[in-house]
Amino acid sequence: MRGPFQARKNEKNRWLVDYTIWTMNPETLSRFDKLPRAYALWLKESMAAEGFPAAAWWEKAPPIRFERDWRGEQADPQRETEVRLLWNERTLYLRFFALYRELHVFQDARADGWRDELWERDVAEAFLQPDASDPRVYKELEVSPNGFWIDLNIAHGGKKEMGSGLRRRVLQDAAARTWIAELAVPMRSLTPAFDPKRSWRANFFRVEGKAEPRFYSAWSPTMTPAPNFHVPEAFGHLEFRAAE
């Protein structure tokens, strides 16, 4: 782990400098007065095949959709992303439905599919912050169109593998130019004491492209001059709902 992360030290330091300067600008911070809200629906039924929710339950979960870049500009409907969330006391389930123009993926990964620097190719991402008492501590989950994944604990600019034990399944449809990824993330890897009455902070992202200019899109825009997803002030709210 130390080698790949050392290779990205300069970029990480740049993120930290940009983050510090940007968050000290009150004019920029005022843009986050009205943050978006997402809802995870309680899953009260047993799992379908492969231990994932049945399609009917995904359809019940309230969707969030985004197609604009990280600044909330440059909409591209052909790269729209839809996210749905389900939960029970043991697991948080996430489903990404992604439209794409082209696919760019790594061909190599660890035996279990974990791939460092996965963000250098196409990914869907979830940043989750169950406890916002320290805004610079949160979780980063990513999945690629070919099923590779990464899970990271982020703390004050540092990155460390979570060891979450998440499961995933991915489906591509080349004719429709879509890919779907479902994640099953153990709650214990996200928070030591899950309380559905407490909302989390969260944000969701997509990256498409192998070389710049790439398409960086965000559910809650981060508004930074250059693409940067590591902006906790921009995280929206995630609430946990019971089934109706």
Secondary structure, 3 states (H helix, E strand, C coil): CHHHHHHCHHHHHHHHHHHHHHHCCHHHHHHHCCCCEEEEEECCCCCCHHHCCCHHHHHHCCCEEECCECCCCCCCHHHCEEEEEEECCCEEEEEEEEECCCCCCCCCCCCCCECCCHHHCCEEEEEEECCCCCCCEEEEEEECCCCCEEEEEEECCEEEECCCCCEEEEEEECCCCEEEEEEEEEHHHHCCCCCCCCCEEEEEEEEECCCCCCEEEECCCCCCCCCCCCCHHHCEEEEEECCC
